[in-house]
Amino acid sequence: MNGFNRRGLLLAGTGLALLGSPAVLRAQTRTLADTLAADPQFSSLLDLMTRGSALDDLRQAAPMTLFAPNNAAFEGAAAGQLNTLRGQSSSGPSAGTPNRQAISTLIRNHLVPGNHLSAEFAGGDRMLTTVNGSTLKVAGGSTPIVVTNTKPALQPGGQAVAGLNVAAMPAQIVRANILASNGVIHAVNQIIWS
């Protein structure tokens, strides 16, 4: 009887220690939107999503996987494209107003239904359909894991001798498996343009 009680106490204590872990509690209570807001590496993405009223997709209960561009991804992006999305363009009828539809489309190009942890990508390529219906190719046979853009011509690439863009650079997962109550975030180093 003592062995049973001791074993029961050990198991209960282990469970309580696990539940008491701040990381586990945060993962169970923060949505994808809350998790982004709590991590300073995603401040540029959060700003864009707020301007475009695109945070609701990250608050729904259905599990989602977000390939989230970090701040470095925004620093490396073409300023003209970002300014147009933000409504900071000096020309055109929508100057000063964020292009909410384009922002929503862009964010949905980074969002895949279901929980997809990095272990799922190990050893080979995986095709994932985004919320907006495009396809992302996740190559797990390389280190780091790379996500191929559906329109690679819009991604930055290497330069040829003549100065031409010859090879689009895929987005790399630079931090994987950031857990939230309704999914998982993988930080990527490039924006996946739609």
VMD Tcl script that draws the C-alpha trace (Angstrom):
set ca {
  {0.00 0.00 0.00}
  {2.83 2.42 0.81}
  {4.45 1.74 -2.59}
  {1.20 2.53 -4.33}
  {0.72 5.78 -2.42}
  {4.31 6.85 -3.00}
  {4.03 6.09 -6.70}
  {0.72 7.95 -6.86}
  {2.25 10.96 -5.11}
  {5.25 10.93 -7.43}
  {3.01 10.83 -10.50}
  {0.76 13.54 -9.11}
  {3.78 15.67 -8.20}
  {5.21 15.29 -11.70}
  {1.90 16.36 -13.22}
  {1.65 19.38 -10.93}
  {5.24 20.40 -11.72}
  {4.50 20.18 -15.43}
  {1.29 22.19 -15.09}
  {3.10 24.74 -12.96}
  {5.68 25.38 -15.68}
  {5.15 28.93 -17.05}
  {5.93 27.88 -20.62}
  {3.29 25.14 -20.56}
  {0.71 27.47 -19.02}
  {1.40 30.15 -21.62}
  {1.13 27.61 -24.42}
  {-2.24 26.50 -23.09}
  {-3.75 29.95 -22.55}
  {-2.34 32.26 -25.24}
  {-3.78 32.26 -28.73}
  {-1.57 32.69 -31.77}
  {-2.38 36.43 -31.69}
  {-1.47 36.71 -28.00}
  {1.74 34.75 -28.54}
  {2.81 37.09 -31.37}
  {2.02 40.13 -29.22}
  {4.16 38.79 -26.37}
  {7.25 38.17 -28.52}
  {9.21 41.27 -29.63}
  {10.66 39.46 -32.67}
  {7.20 39.70 -34.29}
  {6.47 43.41 -33.67}
  {6.59 44.30 -37.40}
  {4.20 41.48 -38.29}
  {1.87 42.45 -35.45}
  {1.91 46.09 -36.62}
  {0.99 45.08 -40.17}
  {-1.76 42.75 -38.97}
  {-3.18 45.43 -36.68}
  {-3.24 47.99 -39.51}
  {-5.03 45.47 -41.70}
  {-7.46 44.20 -39.02}
  {-6.10 40.71 -39.70}
  {-5.66 39.39 -36.15}
  {-9.03 37.62 -36.00}
  {-7.69 34.68 -38.05}
  {-5.22 34.04 -35.22}
  {-7.85 34.07 -32.48}
  {-10.13 31.31 -33.76}
  {-10.31 28.01 -31.91}
  {-9.42 25.75 -34.85}
  {-5.73 24.73 -34.76}
  {-3.51 26.64 -37.18}
  {0.17 26.76 -38.09}
  {1.62 30.19 -38.77}
  {4.89 30.69 -40.66}
  {5.47 34.09 -39.07}
  {7.95 36.52 -40.63}
  {10.18 37.93 -37.91}
  {11.35 41.56 -37.78}
  {14.45 40.72 -39.86}
  {12.12 39.51 -42.64}
  {10.44 42.92 -42.72}
  {13.79 44.73 -42.69}
  {14.85 42.74 -45.78}
  {11.60 43.25 -47.68}
  {11.10 45.80 -50.43}
  {9.99 49.04 -48.77}
  {7.67 49.86 -51.67}
  {5.64 46.68 -51.23}
  {5.31 47.19 -47.47}
  {4.45 50.88 -47.81}
  {1.69 50.05 -50.28}
  {0.22 47.53 -47.84}
  {0.46 49.96 -44.94}
  {-1.12 52.78 -46.94}
  {2.02 54.86 -46.83}
  {2.30 55.22 -50.58}
  {2.35 58.81 -51.79}
  {0.40 57.99 -54.95}
  {-2.88 56.35 -55.72}
  {-6.42 56.71 -54.39}
  {-5.79 54.68 -51.23}
  {-2.82 56.70 -49.96}
  {-2.92 56.82 -46.17}
  {-5.31 53.88 -45.86}
  {-3.96 50.38 -45.23}
  {-4.88 47.87 -47.92}
  {-6.76 45.51 -45.61}
  {-7.64 43.03 -48.33}
  {-4.00 42.71 -49.47}
  {-2.79 42.41 -45.86}
  {-5.35 39.68 -45.15}
  {-4.32 37.82 -48.31}
  {-0.65 38.08 -47.37}
  {-1.22 36.84 -43.81}
  {-3.37 33.95 -45.02}
  {-0.50 32.94 -47.29}
  {1.49 32.24 -44.10}
  {-1.32 30.38 -42.30}
  {-2.03 26.64 -42.66}
  {-4.91 24.73 -41.03}
  {-3.86 22.22 -38.34}
  {-0.90 21.85 -36.00}
  {2.30 21.13 -37.92}
  {5.33 20.75 -35.65}
  {8.82 20.80 -37.14}
  {9.32 17.05 -36.51}
  {6.64 16.47 -39.17}
  {8.93 18.03 -41.80}
  {12.02 15.95 -41.03}
  {13.41 13.86 -43.83}
  {11.55 15.16 -46.82}
  {9.36 17.66 -48.58}
  {5.84 18.40 -47.46}
  {3.18 20.29 -49.40}
  {0.80 22.36 -47.26}
  {-2.27 24.25 -48.43}
  {-2.64 27.69 -46.89}
  {-5.88 29.25 -45.70}
  {-6.05 31.28 -48.94}
  {-5.66 28.12 -51.04}
  {-2.07 28.47 -52.21}
  {0.54 25.77 -51.69}
  {3.68 25.99 -49.60}
  {6.48 23.49 -50.04}
  {8.27 22.82 -46.76}
  {11.64 21.13 -47.32}
  {12.61 19.30 -44.16}
  {15.52 17.42 -45.68}
  {17.75 20.46 -45.24}
  {19.00 22.42 -42.27}
  {17.46 24.83 -41.68}
  {14.01 23.81 -42.83}
  {12.95 25.99 -45.75}
  {9.54 27.12 -46.97}
  {9.26 27.71 -50.69}
  {7.15 30.62 -51.77}
  {4.26 30.01 -54.13}
  {5.46 33.03 -56.17}
  {9.23 32.92 -55.84}
  {9.77 35.79 -58.26}
  {8.73 38.16 -55.47}
  {11.30 36.80 -53.02}
  {14.80 38.28 -52.81}
  {17.37 36.21 -54.63}
  {20.97 35.87 -55.64}
  {22.47 38.15 -58.23}
  {23.97 36.98 -61.51}
  {26.97 38.61 -63.12}
  {24.68 40.84 -65.17}
  {22.82 41.89 -62.01}
  {19.74 39.79 -62.75}
  {17.82 38.03 -60.01}
  {18.55 34.40 -60.86}
  {17.48 32.37 -57.85}
  {14.69 33.09 -55.43}
  {15.61 32.52 -51.81}
  {13.16 30.39 -49.83}
  {12.11 31.47 -46.35}
  {14.02 29.64 -43.63}
  {12.50 28.54 -40.35}
  {14.76 30.27 -37.84}
  {12.79 29.34 -34.72}
  {10.37 26.43 -34.68}
  {7.53 25.17 -32.52}
  {6.39 28.26 -30.63}
  {3.25 26.81 -29.07}
  {-0.08 28.54 -28.56}
  {-3.49 27.37 -27.38}
  {-4.81 27.23 -30.94}
  {-1.72 26.22 -32.90}
  {1.96 26.62 -33.50}
  {4.20 29.37 -34.86}
  {7.39 28.87 -36.88}
  {9.41 32.09 -37.22}
  {10.69 32.58 -40.78}
  {13.29 35.02 -42.07}
  {11.39 36.21 -45.16}
  {7.89 37.35 -45.99}
  {6.08 34.81 -48.17}
  {4.43 37.09 -50.72}
  {1.18 36.01 -52.26}
}
mol new
graphics top color blue
foreach p $ca { graphics top sphere $p radius 0.5 }
foreach p [lrange $ca 0 end-1] q [lrange $ca 1 end] { graphics top cylinder $p $q radius 0.2 }
display resetview
